[in-house]
Amino acid sequence: MRVVAYLVREAFRNIRINRTTTLIAVATTAFTLACFGVFLLLYLNLRGVISSLQDDIQVILYLDDGLPAQQVSDLQQRLKTEPGIASLAYVSKDQAVADFRAQFPSEAHLLQGLGENPLPASFVVTLGPRFRSSESIKRLADRMKDIPGVAQIQYSREWVENLATVIGYVELAGDRDHAPDRSHRSFYQDPVPPGRGGPGRARRPAVPGVVEGRL
């Protein structure tokens, strides 16, 4: 007990004698811990934001005009068996118009006077967590473009690749063993073979029924 008391007295005596050095050491330790806490908080929040953005990654399959209902149903069943597709939503031509008017009420007048509905039907594909990299999405798009009845496939490849780069830097900050994805950046619009909505066919928007930018 005497030894403990002696050590405590000596510790406080040294603190009084070396007050400046002690204060610098305490301030340095506090600053280091504060920086670590701020970095950890930012890292966790950024990971949450990135996870939320990844959940929004979708691929849109625009269908040929006048596609029979039975063929649409068959296509839907085929897509449900495709690896990597977590969920699938069919957007009819009428629903595409309704979505356009709801999302862009100030531009709804653009559809007036056109007569026939110019917007295509589509399938909106949501991908599983393990299939959201730019490479996985491109492989899926390459398979989908050969399916009869699919006129065009679109997703914002540049957006996906930029997100992959951000994820790479975040993982690099959290673990030095992970290198960032430095994929080259470009906008991706998947072509369809001639005769099925490819060259010579009007370019369609990237959002179901209307405007690019949903992703």
C-alpha positions in Angstrom: 0.0 0.0 0.0 2.9 2.3 0.8 4.4 1.6 -2.6 1.2 2.6 -4.3 0.9 5.8 -2.3 4.5 6.6 -3.0 4.0 6.1 -6.7 0.9 8.3 -6.7 2.7 11.1 -4.9 5.6 10.9 -7.3 3.3 11.0 -10.3 1.5 14.2 -9.1 4.9 15.7 -8.2 6.2 15.0 -11.6 3.1 16.5 -13.2 3.6 19.7 -11.2 7.2 19.9 -12.0 6.7 19.2 -15.7 3.4 21.0 -16.1 4.0 22.2 -19.6 5.1 18.9 -21.0 2.2 17.2 -19.3 -0.3 19.6 -20.8 1.1 19.2 -24.2 0.9 15.4 -23.9 -2.7 15.5 -22.7 -3.7 17.9 -25.5 -2.0 15.8 -28.1 -3.7 12.6 -26.9 -7.1 14.4 -26.8 -6.6 15.8 -30.3 -5.6 12.4 -31.7 -8.6 10.7 -30.1 -11.0 13.5 -31.4 -9.6 13.1 -34.9 -10.1 9.4 -34.8 -13.6 9.8 -33.5 -14.5 12.3 -36.2 -13.0 10.1 -38.9 -14.8 7.0 -37.6 -18.1 8.9 -37.6 -17.7 10.2 -41.1 -16.6 6.8 -42.3 -19.7 5.1 -40.9 -22.1 7.8 -42.2 -20.5 7.6 -45.7 -20.8 3.9 -45.7 -24.5 4.2 -44.9 -25.0 6.8 -47.7 -23.2 4.6 -50.2 -25.3 1.5 -49.1 -28.4 3.6 -49.7 -27.3 4.7 -53.1 -26.4 1.1 -54.1 -30.0 0.1 -53.3 -31.1 2.6 -55.9 -29.1 1.1 -58.8 -31.6 -0.1 -61.4 -31.5 -1.4 -65.0 -34.3 -0.4 -67.3 -35.4 -2.6 -70.2 -37.6 -0.8 -72.8 -39.9 -3.0 -74.7 -40.9 -3.1 -78.4 -44.1 -1.1 -79.2 -47.1 -3.3 -79.6 -45.6 -6.3 -77.8 -48.4 -8.9 -77.1 -49.4 -9.3 -73.5 -48.5 -13.0 -73.6 -45.0 -12.2 -74.7 -44.7 -9.5 -72.0 -45.7 -12.2 -69.5 -43.2 -14.7 -70.9 -40.5 -12.1 -70.7 -41.3 -11.3 -67.1 -41.1 -15.0 -66.1 -37.8 -15.3 -67.9 -36.4 -12.2 -66.1 -37.4 -13.6 -62.7 -35.1 -16.6 -63.3 -32.1 -14.4 -64.2 -29.3 -14.5 -61.6 -28.7 -11.1 -60.0 -32.2 -9.8 -60.3 -33.7 -9.1 -56.9 -37.0 -7.6 -58.0 -38.8 -6.7 -61.2 -41.5 -4.1 -61.9 -43.5 -3.7 -65.1 -44.3 -0.2 -66.2 -47.0 0.0 -68.9 -47.3 2.7 -71.4 -50.2 4.3 -69.5 -48.2 4.1 -66.3 -45.2 5.7 -67.9 -47.4 8.7 -68.9 -48.8 8.9 -65.3 -45.3 8.7 -63.9 -44.1 11.5 -66.2 -47.0 13.8 -65.2 -46.4 13.1 -61.5 -42.6 13.6 -61.7 -42.6 16.6 -64.1 -46.0 18.4 -63.7 -44.6 21.6 -65.3 -43.7 19.6 -68.5 -46.9 17.6 -68.8 -48.0 19.9 -71.6 -45.4 18.3 -73.8 -47.6 15.2 -74.1 -50.6 17.1 -75.1 -51.5 17.0 -78.8 -49.3 14.0 -79.6 -52.3 11.7 -80.0 -50.8 8.2 -79.5 -48.9 7.6 -76.4 -45.2 8.0 -77.4 -43.7 6.5 -74.2 -42.6 2.8 -74.2 -43.5 0.1 -71.7 -40.6 -1.1 -69.7 -39.3 -3.4 -66.9 -37.5 -1.8 -64.0 -34.9 -4.2 -62.7 -33.5 -4.0 -59.2 -30.3 -5.9 -58.6 -29.1 -8.0 -55.7 -26.4 -6.7 -53.4 -23.7 -9.0 -55.0 -24.6 -7.8 -58.6 -24.3 -4.0 -58.3 -20.7 -3.5 -59.6 -20.3 -1.9 -63.0 -18.9 -5.2 -64.4 -21.9 -7.3 -63.2 -24.4 -4.8 -64.5 -22.7 -4.7 -67.9 -22.8 -8.5 -68.1 -26.5 -8.5 -67.2 -27.2 -5.9 -69.9 -25.3 -7.9 -72.5 -27.5 -10.9 -71.8 -30.7 -9.0 -71.7 -30.2 -7.2 -75.0 -30.5 -10.4 -77.0 -34.0 -11.3 -75.6 -36.8 -10.9 -78.2 -39.1 -8.0 -77.4 -36.4 -5.9 -75.7 -35.9 -2.7 -77.7 -33.3 -1.0 -75.5 -31.5 -1.3 -72.2 -30.3 1.7 -70.3 -28.6 2.5 -67.0 -26.2 5.4 -66.0 -22.9 3.6 -66.3 -20.9 6.7 -65.5 -22.9 7.1 -62.2 -22.4 3.4 -61.3 -18.6 3.6 -62.0 -18.2 6.8 -60.1 -20.0 5.2 -57.2 -17.7 2.2 -57.4 -14.7 4.6 -57.3 -16.1 6.3 -54.1 -16.7 2.9 -52.5 -13.1 2.0 -53.4 -11.7 5.1 -51.7 -13.9 4.5 -48.6 -12.7 0.9 -48.3 -9.1 2.1 -48.8 -9.6 4.5 -45.9 -11.0 1.8 -43.7 -8.6 -1.0 -44.8 -5.3 -0.4 -46.6 -5.6 -3.8 -48.2 -8.4 -2.7 -50.5 -7.6 -0.6 -53.5 -10.1 1.7 -55.2 -11.8 0.8 -58.4 -10.3 3.2 -61.0 -12.7 2.1 -63.8 -12.8 4.5 -66.7 -15.8 6.8 -66.8 -18.3 7.0 -69.7 -22.0 7.1 -70.2 -23.4 3.7 -71.2 -26.3 3.2 -73.5 -26.6 -0.5 -74.5 -27.3 -0.9 -78.2 -29.7 -3.4 -79.6 -29.0 -5.4 -82.8 -30.3 -3.9 -86.0 -34.0 -4.7 -86.7 -34.9 -4.6 -83.0 -34.8 -1.0 -82.1 -31.1 -0.4 -82.8 -29.7 2.0 -85.4 -32.4 4.1 -87.1 -34.7 3.8 -84.1 -35.5 6.9 -82.0 -33.4 7.2 -78.9 -35.5 6.6 -75.7 -35.1 8.3 -72.3 -33.4 6.5 -69.4 -36.1 6.9 -66.9 -39.1 4.5 -67.3 -41.1 6.3 -69.7 -39.3 9.6 -69.9 -36.1 11.3 -68.7 -32.6 10.1 -68.0 -31.4 10.6 -64.5 -33.5 8.1 -62.4 -30.3 6.3 -61.4 
